[in-house]
Amino acid sequence: MSAITLRNVLMYTIVGAILLVASFGTYNIISTITHEKTRDIAILKSLGFRDRTVRTIFIVEALFIGLTGAALGWALGYLLTRGLASLEFKTPFSDYNHLPVLYSLKHYLLAGAVALISSAVAGYFPARAAARLHPVDIIRGAT
């Protein structure tokens, strides 16, 4: 029983590390986009957009990136587990000749929720920095 518990702890730790790395990727994407769109942000703010609205735009973009990544991860994960479940092996210690694979909606929903939450958190910090930009400084420094 302790071996199964250890396996589950290792599995959730590895999946958590993968999702953490993915959230750093989302952070880099949103950070780059906000840097490239500083002139557009200045125009939006000079038109009267509030900081909250600018922040919301980039957080929604981060959530879209997270949702796209979660959907691709679900599809790829499902296909890989189907491939693993189809592998045959013979062992004298067990009656099973296939890997026991569990397809649980709970796991897919949990991974999707963590992906969306980490994307929202990773997108919040660049969005907050973008919302704090002053349009006059950006437009004066523009080339």
DSSP file (Angstrom, degrees, kcal/mol; ACC not computed):
  #  RESIDUE AA STRUCTURE BP1 BP2  ACC     N-H-->O    O-->H-N    N-H-->O    O-->H-N    TCO  KAPPA ALPHA  PHI   PSI    X-CA   Y-CA   Z-CA
    1    1 A M     >        0   0    0      0, 0.0     4,-1.9     0, 0.0     5,-0.1   0.000 360.0 360.0 360.0 -37.1    0.0    0.0    0.0
    2    2 A S  H  >  +     0   0    0      1,-0.2     4,-2.5     2,-0.2     5,-0.2   0.815 360.0  57.6 -67.8 -28.7    2.9    2.4    0.8
    3    3 A A  H  > S+     0   0    0      2,-0.2     4,-2.1     1,-0.2    -1,-0.2   0.886 107.0  47.6 -67.5 -37.8    4.3    1.7   -2.7
    4    4 A I  H  > S+     0   0    0      2,-0.2     4,-2.3     1,-0.2    -2,-0.2   0.900 112.3  49.3 -69.1 -40.3    1.0    2.9   -4.3
    5    5 A T  H  X S+     0   0    0     -4,-1.9     4,-2.4     2,-0.2    -2,-0.2   0.921 111.6  48.9 -63.4 -44.1    1.0    6.0   -2.1
    6    6 A L  H  X S+     0   0    0     -4,-2.5     4,-2.4     1,-0.2    -2,-0.2   0.898 110.1  52.0 -62.3 -40.7    4.6    6.8   -3.0
    7    7 A R  H  X S+     0   0    0     -4,-2.1     4,-2.5     1,-0.2    -2,-0.2   0.909 110.2  48.3 -62.5 -42.5    3.8    6.3   -6.7
    8    8 A N  H  X S+     0   0    0     -4,-2.3     4,-2.6     2,-0.2     5,-0.2   0.901 110.9  50.4 -65.9 -41.0    0.8    8.8   -6.4
    9    9 A V  H  X S+     0   0    0     -4,-2.4     4,-2.1     1,-0.2    -2,-0.2   0.927 112.9  46.7 -62.7 -44.1    3.0   11.4   -4.6
   10   10 A L  H  X S+     0   0    0     -4,-2.4     4,-2.5     2,-0.2    -2,-0.2   0.904 111.9  51.1 -63.6 -41.3    5.7   11.1   -7.2
   11   11 A M  H  X S+     0   0    0     -4,-2.5     4,-2.6     1,-0.2     5,-0.2   0.942 112.4  44.7 -63.1 -47.7    3.1   11.3  -10.0
   12   12 A Y  H  X S+     0   0    0     -4,-2.6     4,-2.2     1,-0.2    -1,-0.2   0.845 112.8  52.7 -67.6 -32.2    1.4   14.5   -8.6
   13   13 A T  H  X S+     0   0    0     -4,-2.1     4,-2.2    -5,-0.2    -1,-0.2   0.925 111.7  44.8 -66.7 -44.7    4.9   16.0   -8.0
   14   14 A I  H  X S+     0   0    0     -4,-2.5     4,-2.2     2,-0.2    -2,-0.2   0.919 114.5  48.1 -66.6 -43.9    6.0   15.5  -11.5
   15   15 A V  H  X S+     0   0    0     -4,-2.6     4,-2.4     1,-0.2    -1,-0.2   0.903 111.4  51.6 -63.5 -40.0    2.7   16.7  -13.0
   16   16 A G  H  X S+     0   0    0     -4,-2.2     4,-2.1    -5,-0.2    -2,-0.2   0.898 109.3  49.8 -62.3 -40.8    2.9   19.8  -10.7
   17   17 A A  H  X S+     0   0    0     -4,-2.2     4,-2.2     2,-0.2    -2,-0.2   0.893 110.1  50.7 -65.5 -39.3    6.5   20.5  -11.9
   18   18 A I  H  X S+     0   0    0     -4,-2.2     4,-2.1     1,-0.2    -2,-0.2   0.920 111.3  47.8 -63.6 -43.4    5.4   20.2  -15.5
   19   19 A L  H  X S+     0   0    0     -4,-2.4     4,-2.0     2,-0.2    -2,-0.2   0.851 109.5  53.9 -67.0 -33.6    2.5   22.6  -14.9
   20   20 A L  H  X S+     0   0    0     -4,-2.1     4,-1.6     2,-0.2    -2,-0.2   0.916 108.9  48.0 -65.2 -43.2    4.8   25.0  -13.1
   21   21 A V  H  X S+     0   0    0     -4,-2.2     4,-1.6     1,-0.2    -2,-0.2   0.893 110.5  52.5 -63.3 -39.4    7.2   25.1  -16.1
   22   22 A A  H  X S+     0   0    0     -4,-2.1     4,-2.1     1,-0.2    -1,-0.2   0.871 105.9  53.9 -64.3 -36.3    4.2   25.6  -18.4
   23   23 A S  H  X S+     0   0    0     -4,-2.0     4,-2.4     1,-0.2    -1,-0.2   0.851 104.9  54.0 -68.8 -32.1    3.1   28.6  -16.3
   24   24 A F  H  X S+     0   0    0     -4,-1.6     4,-2.4     2,-0.2    -1,-0.2   0.875 107.1  52.4 -65.2 -35.9    6.6   30.1  -16.7
   25   25 A G  H  X S+     0   0    0     -4,-1.6     4,-2.2     2,-0.2    -2,-0.2   0.911 109.5  48.1 -63.7 -42.3    6.1   29.7  -20.4
   26   26 A T  H  X S+     0   0    0     -4,-2.1     4,-2.7     2,-0.2     5,-0.3   0.905 109.9  52.9 -63.5 -41.4    2.7   31.6  -20.2
   27   27 A Y  H  X S+     0   0    0     -4,-2.4     4,-2.6     1,-0.2    -2,-0.2   0.927 110.0  47.9 -59.3 -45.3    4.4   34.3  -18.1
   28   28 A N  H  X S+     0   0    0     -4,-2.4     4,-2.3     2,-0.2    -1,-0.2   0.898 112.2  49.3 -63.8 -40.5    7.1   34.7  -20.8
   29   29 A I  H  X S+     0   0    0     -4,-2.2     4,-2.5     2,-0.2    -2,-0.2   0.955 115.0  42.4 -64.1 -49.8    4.5   34.9  -23.6
   30   30 A I  H  X S+     0   0    0     -4,-2.7     4,-2.6     1,-0.2     5,-0.2   0.884 113.7  52.9 -66.7 -37.9    2.3   37.5  -21.8
   31   31 A S  H  X S+     0   0    0     -4,-2.6     4,-1.8    -5,-0.3    -1,-0.2   0.916 111.6  45.9 -62.6 -42.9    5.4   39.5  -20.7
   32   32 A T  H  X S+     0   0    0     -4,-2.3     4,-2.5    -5,-0.2    -2,-0.2   0.908 112.2  50.9 -65.7 -42.4    6.7   39.6  -24.3
   33   33 A I  H  X S+     0   0    0     -4,-2.5     4,-1.9     1,-0.2    -2,-0.2   0.919 110.2  48.8 -63.0 -43.3    3.2   40.6  -25.6
   34   34 A T  H  < S+     0   0    0     -4,-2.6    -1,-0.2     1,-0.2    -2,-0.2   0.873 111.8  50.1 -66.1 -34.5    2.9   43.4  -23.1
   35   35 A H  H >< S+     0   0    0     -4,-1.8     3,-0.9    -5,-0.2    -1,-0.2   0.909 113.4  45.2 -67.5 -41.1    6.3   44.7  -24.0
   36   36 A E  H 3< S+     0   0    0     -4,-2.5     3,-0.3     1,-0.2    -2,-0.2   0.771 113.9  50.4 -72.6 -25.1    5.6   44.6  -27.7
   37   37 A K  T 3X S+     0   0    0     -4,-1.9     4,-2.6    -5,-0.2    -1,-0.2   0.084  70.4 115.9-101.7  22.7    2.2   46.2  -27.3
   38   38 A T  H <> S+     0   0    0     -3,-0.9     4,-2.3     1,-0.2    -1,-0.2   0.891  78.4  50.0 -62.2 -38.7    3.2   49.2  -25.1
   39   39 A R  H  > S+     0   0    0     -3,-0.3     4,-2.1     2,-0.2    -1,-0.2   0.913 111.5  48.8 -64.7 -40.8    2.2   51.7  -27.8
   40   40 A D  H  > S+     0   0    0      2,-0.2     4,-2.5     1,-0.2    -2,-0.2   0.892 110.4  51.1 -64.9 -39.0   -1.2   50.0  -28.1
   41   41 A I  H  X S+     0   0    0     -4,-2.6     4,-2.7     2,-0.2     5,-0.2   0.907 108.7  52.0 -63.2 -41.3   -1.6   50.1  -24.4
   42   42 A A  H  X S+     0   0    0     -4,-2.3     4,-2.2     2,-0.2    -2,-0.2   0.901 110.1  48.6 -62.4 -40.3   -0.8   53.8  -24.4
   43   43 A I  H  X S+     0   0    0     -4,-2.1     4,-1.5     2,-0.2    -2,-0.2   0.927 111.9  49.1 -65.1 -44.6   -3.4   54.4  -27.0
   44   44 A L  H  <>S+     0   0    0     -4,-2.5     5,-2.3     1,-0.2     4,-0.4   0.923 113.4  46.5 -60.1 -44.1   -6.0   52.5  -25.1
   45   45 A K  H ><5S+     0   0    0     -4,-2.7     3,-0.9     1,-0.2    -1,-0.2   0.857 110.2  52.4 -70.1 -33.4   -5.2   54.3  -21.9
   46   46 A S  H 3<5S+     0   0    0     -4,-2.2    -1,-0.2     1,-0.2    -2,-0.2   0.757 104.5  57.8 -73.0 -21.9   -5.3   57.7  -23.6
   47   47 A L  T 3<5S-     0   0    0     -4,-1.5    -1,-0.2    -3,-0.2    -2,-0.2   0.547 131.3 -93.2 -80.6  -7.8   -8.7   56.8  -25.0
   48   48 A G  T < 5S+     0   0    0     -3,-0.9    -3,-0.2    -4,-0.4     2,-0.1   0.503  71.0 152.7 111.9   5.1   -9.9   56.4  -21.4
   49   49 A F      < -     0   0    0     -5,-2.3    -1,-0.3    -6,-0.2     2,-0.1  -0.459  41.1-128.0 -66.2 138.3   -9.4   52.7  -20.7
   50   50 A R     >  -     0   0    0     -2,-0.1     4,-2.0     1,-0.1     5,-0.2  -0.408  19.3-109.0 -83.9 163.6   -8.9   52.1  -17.0
   51   51 A D  H  > S+     0   0    0      1,-0.2     4,-2.6     2,-0.2     5,-0.2   0.891 119.7  55.7 -56.9 -40.5   -6.0   50.1  -15.5
   52   52 A R  H  > S+     0   0    0      1,-0.2     4,-2.4     2,-0.2    -1,-0.2   0.886 106.4  49.8 -62.7 -39.1   -8.4   47.3  -14.6
   53   53 A T  H  > S+     0   0    0      2,-0.2     4,-2.0     1,-0.2    -1,-0.2   0.915 111.7  47.2 -67.1 -43.2   -9.7   47.0  -18.2
   54   54 A V  H  X S+     0   0    0     -4,-2.0     4,-1.6     2,-0.2    -2,-0.2   0.917 113.2  49.3 -63.4 -43.0   -6.1   46.8  -19.6
   55   55 A R  H  X S+     0   0    0     -4,-2.6     4,-2.0     1,-0.2    -2,-0.2   0.906 109.6  52.2 -61.9 -42.0   -5.2   44.2  -16.9
   56   56 A T  H  X S+     0   0    0     -4,-2.4     4,-2.6     1,-0.2     5,-0.2   0.871 103.5  57.8 -64.0 -37.6   -8.3   42.2  -17.8
   57   57 A I  H  X S+     0   0    0     -4,-2.0     4,-1.7     1,-0.2    -1,-0.2   0.931 111.3  41.0 -58.3 -46.6   -7.4   42.1  -21.5
   58   58 A F  H  X S+     0   0    0     -4,-1.6     4,-2.1     2,-0.2    -1,-0.2   0.822 113.1  53.2 -75.9 -30.5   -4.1   40.5  -20.8
   59   59 A I  H  X S+     0   0    0     -4,-2.0     4,-2.5     2,-0.2    -1,-0.2   0.898 108.7  50.2 -69.4 -38.9   -5.4   38.1  -18.1
   60   60 A V  H  X S+     0   0    0     -4,-2.6     4,-2.2     2,-0.2    -2,-0.2   0.897 110.0  51.3 -63.6 -39.2   -8.1   36.9  -20.6
   61   61 A E  H  X S+     0   0    0     -4,-1.7     4,-2.1    -5,-0.2    -2,-0.2   0.907 109.8  49.3 -63.4 -40.7   -5.4   36.3  -23.1
   62   62 A A  H  X S+     0   0    0     -4,-2.1     4,-2.5     2,-0.2    -2,-0.2   0.896 110.2  50.9 -64.9 -39.9   -3.4   34.3  -20.5
   63   63 A L  H  X S+     0   0    0     -4,-2.5     4,-2.7     2,-0.2    -2,-0.2   0.875 108.4  52.3 -64.9 -36.7   -6.5   32.3  -19.8
   64   64 A F  H  X S+     0   0    0     -4,-2.2     4,-2.5     2,-0.2    -2,-0.2   0.906 109.7  48.8 -64.6 -41.0   -7.0   31.6  -23.5
   65   65 A I  H  X S+     0   0    0     -4,-2.1     4,-2.5     2,-0.2    -2,-0.2   0.921 113.1  47.9 -62.8 -43.5   -3.4   30.4  -23.7
   66   66 A G  H  X S+     0   0    0     -4,-2.5     4,-2.4     2,-0.2    -2,-0.2   0.889 111.6  49.5 -64.4 -40.2   -4.0   28.2  -20.6
   67   67 A L  H  X S+     0   0    0     -4,-2.7     4,-2.5     2,-0.2    -2,-0.2   0.903 111.6  48.7 -66.6 -41.3   -7.2   26.8  -22.1
   68   68 A T  H  X S+     0   0    0     -4,-2.5     4,-2.4     2,-0.2     5,-0.2   0.925 113.3  47.6 -63.0 -44.4   -5.5   26.0  -25.4
   69   69 A G  H  X S+     0   0    0     -4,-2.5     4,-2.4     1,-0.2    -2,-0.2   0.882 111.5  50.6 -64.0 -38.6   -2.7   24.3  -23.6
   70   70 A A  H  X S+     0   0    0     -4,-2.4     4,-2.7     2,-0.2    -2,-0.2   0.916 110.9  48.5 -65.5 -42.9   -5.1   22.3  -21.4
   71   71 A A  H  X S+     0   0    0     -4,-2.5     4,-2.2     2,-0.2    -2,-0.2   0.919 114.2  45.3 -64.4 -43.2   -7.1   21.1  -24.4
   72   72 A L  H  X S+     0   0    0     -4,-2.4     4,-2.8     1,-0.2     5,-0.2   0.891 113.3  51.2 -66.3 -37.5   -3.9   20.1  -26.3
   73   73 A G  H  X S+     0   0    0     -4,-2.4     4,-2.8    -5,-0.2     5,-0.2   0.890 108.8  51.0 -65.5 -40.0   -2.6   18.4  -23.1
   74   74 A W  H  X S+     0   0    0     -4,-2.7     4,-2.5     2,-0.2    -2,-0.2   0.943 113.8  44.3 -60.7 -47.5   -5.9   16.5  -22.7
   75   75 A A  H  X S+     0   0    0     -4,-2.2     4,-2.4     2,-0.2    -2,-0.2   0.941 117.5  43.4 -64.8 -48.1   -5.8   15.2  -26.2
   76   76 A L  H  X S+     0   0    0     -4,-2.8     4,-2.5     1,-0.2    -1,-0.2   0.912 115.1  49.9 -65.2 -42.0   -2.1   14.4  -26.2
   77   77 A G  H  X S+     0   0    0     -4,-2.8     4,-2.4    -5,-0.2     5,-0.2   0.904 111.2  49.1 -63.0 -41.8   -2.4   12.8  -22.7
   78   78 A Y  H  X S+     0   0    0     -4,-2.5     4,-2.3    -5,-0.2    -2,-0.2   0.930 112.7  47.3 -63.4 -44.9   -5.3   10.7  -23.8
   79   79 A L  H  X S+     0   0    0     -4,-2.4     4,-2.1     1,-0.2    -2,-0.2   0.899 112.9  49.0 -64.8 -39.8   -3.6    9.5  -26.9
   80   80 A L  H  X S+     0   0    0     -4,-2.5     4,-2.5     2,-0.2    -1,-0.2   0.902 111.6  48.2 -67.3 -39.9   -0.4    8.6  -25.0
   81   81 A T  H  X S+     0   0    0     -4,-2.4     4,-2.4     2,-0.2    -2,-0.2   0.872 110.2  52.3 -69.3 -34.4   -2.3    6.7  -22.3
   82   82 A R  H  X S+     0   0    0     -4,-2.3     4,-1.2    -5,-0.2    -1,-0.2   0.912 110.6  48.8 -63.0 -40.7   -4.2    4.8  -25.0
   83   83 A G  H  X S+     0   0    0     -4,-2.1     4,-0.6     1,-0.2     3,-0.3   0.908 112.1  47.7 -64.7 -41.6   -0.9    3.9  -26.5
   84   84 A L  H >< S+     0   0    0     -4,-2.5     3,-0.9     1,-0.2    15,-0.6   0.881 109.4  53.9 -65.7 -37.7    0.6    2.8  -23.2
   85   85 A A  H 3< S+     0   0    0     -4,-2.4    -1,-0.2     1,-0.2    -2,-0.2   0.756 104.6  55.7 -69.0 -23.2   -2.6    0.7  -22.5
   86   86 A S  H 3< S+     0   0    0     -4,-1.2    -1,-0.2    -3,-0.3     2,-0.2   0.618  82.4 106.3 -85.7 -11.7   -2.2   -1.1  -25.8
   87   87 A L    <<  -     0   0    0     -3,-0.9    12,-0.6    -4,-0.6     2,-0.4  -0.476  60.4-149.1 -69.2 134.6    1.4   -2.3  -25.1
   88   88 A E  B     +A   98   0A   0     -2,-0.2     2,-0.3    10,-0.1    10,-0.2  -0.840  21.1 168.4-105.7 143.2    1.6   -5.9  -24.3
   89   89 A F        -     0   0    0      8,-2.0     2,-0.5    -2,-0.4    -2,-0.0  -0.986  23.7-138.1-147.3 154.7    4.1   -7.5  -22.0
   90   90 A K        +     0   0    0     -2,-0.3     7,-0.1     3,-0.0     5,-0.1  -0.949  24.7 167.2-118.3 134.0    4.5  -10.9  -20.4
   91   91 A T    >   -     0   0    0     -2,-0.5     3,-0.8     3,-0.4    -2,-0.0  -0.997  35.2-141.8-143.0 141.7    5.6  -11.5  -16.8
   92   92 A P  T 3  S+     0   0    0      0, 0.0    -1,-0.1     0, 0.0     3,-0.0   0.614  98.6  63.7 -77.1  -9.0    5.5  -14.6  -14.7
   93   93 A F  T 3  S+     0   0    0      3,-0.1     2,-0.3     1,-0.1     3,-0.0   0.557 104.9  37.1 -92.2  -8.3    4.5  -12.5  -11.6
   94   94 A S    <   -     0   0    0     -3,-0.8    -3,-0.4     2,-0.1    -1,-0.1  -0.975  61.6-139.0-145.1 153.7    1.2  -11.2  -12.8
   95   95 A D  S    S+     0   0    0     -2,-0.3     2,-0.2    -5,-0.1    -1,-0.1   0.620  79.9  96.4 -84.4 -14.3   -1.9  -12.3  -14.8
   96   96 A Y        -     0   0    0      1,-0.1    -5,-0.3    -6,-0.0    -2,-0.1  -0.542  45.9-179.2 -77.9 139.5   -2.1   -8.9  -16.5
   97   97 A N        +     0   0    0     -2,-0.2    -8,-2.0    -7,-0.1     2,-0.3   0.273  68.5  55.6-118.1   8.4   -0.5   -8.5  -19.9
   98   98 A H  B    S-A   88   0A   0    -10,-0.2   -10,-0.1     3,-0.0   -13,-0.1  -0.941  93.2 -97.9-132.3 156.2   -1.3   -4.8  -20.3
   99   99 A L        -     0   0    0    -12,-0.6     2,-0.8   -15,-0.6    -2,-0.1  -0.562  40.1-118.6 -70.5 134.8   -0.6   -1.8  -18.2
  100  100 A P        -     0   0    0      0, 0.0     2,-0.5     0, 0.0    -1,-0.1  -0.669  39.2-175.2 -77.4 111.7   -3.6   -0.9  -16.0
  101  101 A V        -     0   0    0     -2,-0.8     2,-0.6   -16,-0.1   -20,-0.0  -0.918  14.2-151.1-113.9 132.1   -4.6    2.6  -17.1
  102  102 A L        -     0   0    0     -2,-0.5     2,-0.9     2,-0.0   -21,-0.0  -0.900   2.0-161.3-105.0 122.5   -7.3    4.6  -15.4
  103  103 A Y        +     0   0    0     -2,-0.6     2,-0.5     4,-0.0     3,-0.1  -0.857  23.6 171.6-101.2  98.3   -9.2    7.1  -17.5
  104  104 A S    >>  -     0   0    0     -2,-0.9     4,-1.4     1,-0.1     3,-0.5  -0.932  35.3-152.0-115.8 127.9  -10.8    9.4  -15.0
  105  105 A L  H 3> S+     0   0    0     -2,-0.5     4,-2.7     1,-0.2     5,-0.2   0.822  98.1  65.5 -61.8 -31.1  -12.6   12.6  -15.8
  106  106 A K  H 3> S+     0   0    0      1,-0.2     4,-2.4     2,-0.2    -1,-0.2   0.890 100.5  48.9 -59.3 -41.1  -11.5   13.9  -12.4
  107  107 A H  H <> S+     0   0    0     -3,-0.5     4,-2.4     2,-0.2    -1,-0.2   0.904 112.0  47.9 -67.4 -41.2   -7.9   13.8  -13.4
  108  108 A Y  H  X S+     0   0    0     -4,-1.4     4,-2.3     2,-0.2    -2,-0.2   0.917 114.2  46.4 -65.5 -43.2   -8.5   15.7  -16.6
  109  109 A L  H  X S+     0   0    0     -4,-2.7     4,-2.6     2,-0.2    -2,-0.2   0.889 112.2  50.8 -66.9 -39.1  -10.6   18.3  -14.8
  110  110 A L  H  X S+     0   0    0     -4,-2.4     4,-2.4    -5,-0.2     5,-0.2   0.927 112.0  46.6 -63.8 -44.9   -8.0   18.7  -12.1
  111  111 A A  H  X S+     0   0    0     -4,-2.4     4,-2.2     1,-0.2    -2,-0.2   0.898 113.4  49.5 -64.4 -40.0   -5.2   19.2  -14.6
  112  112 A G  H  X S+     0   0    0     -4,-2.3     4,-2.4     2,-0.2    -2,-0.2   0.908 111.1  49.0 -65.1 -41.9   -7.3   21.7  -16.6
  113  113 A A  H  X S+     0   0    0     -4,-2.6     4,-2.6     2,-0.2     5,-0.2   0.916 112.4  47.4 -64.2 -43.3   -8.2   23.7  -13.5
  114  114 A V  H  X S+     0   0    0     -4,-2.4     4,-2.7     1,-0.2     5,-0.2   0.894 111.5  51.9 -65.3 -38.9   -4.5   23.8  -12.4
  115  115 A A  H  X S+     0   0    0     -4,-2.2     4,-1.9    -5,-0.2    -2,-0.2   0.913 112.5  45.1 -63.7 -42.2   -3.5   24.9  -15.9
  116  116 A L  H  X S+     0   0    0     -4,-2.4     4,-2.3     2,-0.2    -2,-0.2   0.906 114.5  47.8 -69.3 -40.9   -6.1   27.7  -15.9
  117  117 A I  H  X S+     0   0    0     -4,-2.6     4,-2.4     2,-0.2     5,-0.2   0.931 113.4  47.2 -65.4 -44.9   -5.2   28.9  -12.4
  118  118 A S  H  X S+     0   0    0     -4,-2.7     4,-2.6     1,-0.2    -1,-0.2   0.865 112.1  51.0 -66.7 -33.7   -1.5   28.9  -13.1
  119  119 A S  H  X S+     0   0    0     -4,-1.9     4,-2.1    -5,-0.2    -1,-0.2   0.903 110.1  49.3 -67.3 -40.6   -2.1   30.7  -16.4
  120  120 A A  H  X S+     0   0    0     -4,-2.3     4,-1.3     2,-0.2    -2,-0.2   0.918 114.5  44.5 -64.7 -42.7   -4.1   33.3  -14.7
  121  121 A V  H  X S+     0   0    0     -4,-2.4     4,-1.0     1,-0.2     3,-0.2   0.917 114.5  49.0 -66.8 -42.7   -1.5   33.8  -12.0
  122  122 A A  H  < S+     0   0    0     -4,-2.6    -2,-0.2     1,-0.2    -1,-0.2   0.824 114.5  45.9 -67.5 -30.4    1.3   33.9  -14.6
  123  123 A G  H  X S+     0   0    0     -4,-2.1     4,-1.6    -5,-0.2    -1,-0.2   0.687  99.5  71.1 -83.6 -18.5   -0.6   36.4  -16.7
  124  124 A Y  H  X S+     0   0    0     -4,-1.3     4,-2.7    -3,-0.2     5,-0.2   0.917  93.5  52.3 -66.0 -44.3   -1.5   38.7  -13.8
  125  125 A F  H  X S+     0   0    0     -4,-1.0     4,-2.0     1,-0.2    -1,-0.2   0.921 113.2  41.0 -66.5 -46.7    2.0   40.1  -13.1
  126  126 A P  H  > S+     0   0    0      0, 0.0     4,-2.3     0, 0.0    -1,-0.2   0.874 115.8  53.4 -65.8 -33.0    2.8   41.2  -16.7
  127  127 A A  H  X S+     0   0    0     -4,-1.6     4,-2.2     2,-0.2    -2,-0.2   0.895 107.8  50.0 -66.7 -38.9   -0.8   42.5  -17.0
  128  128 A R  H  X S+     0   0    0     -4,-2.7     4,-1.2     2,-0.2    -1,-0.2   0.908 111.3  48.7 -64.7 -41.6   -0.4   44.5  -13.8
  129  129 A A  H  < S+     0   0    0     -4,-2.0     4,-0.3     1,-0.2    -2,-0.2   0.887 111.4  50.3 -65.3 -38.0    2.8   46.0  -15.1
  130  130 A A  H >< S+     0   0    0     -4,-2.3     3,-1.1     1,-0.2    -2,-0.2   0.884 108.0  52.8 -66.9 -37.8    1.1   46.8  -18.4
  131  131 A A  H 3< S+     0   0    0     -4,-2.2    -1,-0.2     1,-0.2    -2,-0.2   0.763 103.8  57.9 -70.0 -23.8   -1.8   48.5  -16.7
  132  132 A R  T 3< S+     0   0    0     -4,-1.2    -1,-0.2    -3,-0.2    -2,-0.2   0.521  79.7 116.0 -84.2  -5.4    0.6   50.7  -14.7
  133  133 A L    <   -     0   0    0     -3,-1.1     3,-0.1    -4,-0.3    -3,-0.0  -0.355  64.3-132.9 -65.3 143.7    2.2   52.2  -17.8
  134  134 A H     >  -     0   0    0      1,-0.1     4,-1.7    -2,-0.0     3,-0.3  -0.879   6.7-146.4 -99.3 124.7    1.7   55.9  -18.3
  135  135 A P  H  > S+     0   0    0      0, 0.0     4,-2.7     0, 0.0     5,-0.2   0.830  95.0  57.0 -63.1 -33.2    0.6   56.8  -21.9
  136  136 A V  H  > S+     0   0    0      1,-0.2     4,-2.4     2,-0.2     5,-0.2   0.922 107.2  48.3 -65.9 -42.6    2.4   60.1  -22.0
  137  137 A D  H  > S+     0   0    0     -3,-0.3     4,-1.7     1,-0.2    -1,-0.2   0.885 114.2  46.7 -63.6 -38.6    5.8   58.5  -21.2
  138  138 A I  H  X S+     0   0    0     -4,-1.7     4,-0.6     2,-0.2    -2,-0.2   0.929 113.6  46.4 -70.3 -45.6    5.2   55.8  -23.9
  139  139 A I  H >< S+     0   0    0     -4,-2.7     3,-0.6     1,-0.2    -2,-0.2   0.884 113.0  49.9 -68.1 -37.3    4.1   58.2  -26.6
  140  140 A R  H 3< S+     0   0    0     -4,-2.4    -1,-0.2    -5,-0.2    -2,-0.2   0.883 114.2  45.0 -65.7 -38.2    6.9   60.7  -25.9
  141  141 A G  H 3< S+     0   0    0     -4,-1.7    -1,-0.2    -5,-0.2    -2,-0.2   0.489  90.8 112.6 -84.6  -2.4    9.5   57.9  -26.0
  142  142 A A    <<        0   0    0     -4,-0.6    -3,-0.0    -3,-0.6    -4,-0.0  -0.369 360.0 360.0 -72.9 149.5    8.0   56.3  -29.2
  143  143 A T              0   0    0     -2,-0.1    -1,-0.1     0, 0.0    -4,-0.1   0.394 360.0 360.0-106.9 360.0   10.0   56.4  -32.4
